[in-house]
Amino acid sequence: ELTEKIKSIVADSFDLPYDTVTLDTGPSNTVSWDSFGQMDLVLNIEKEFDITLEFDEIFKIVSTKTLLEVVENKLNESKQ
């Protein structure tokens, strides 16, 4: 399922145990989630889902939940 896959990528990108990643996980509560980590995360997401995130979409990612929403919207766009 998409949520599990996203959480797994967040965990891998920031060296976090999978079971500690929640929808609220983000830069405000994750030390390793800085600007470099964000770009690493974006690259991992783009590779996994074969999508390209736009600049404004990347800035919307402030938590696992918003990342999930951005990816869902992007995947829905590509189906149309």
Secondary structure, DSSP 8 states (H G I E B T S, - for coil): -HHHHHHHHHHHHTT--GGG--TT-STTT-TT-SHHHHHHHHHHHHHHHT----HHHHHH-SSHHHHHHHHHHHHHHHH-
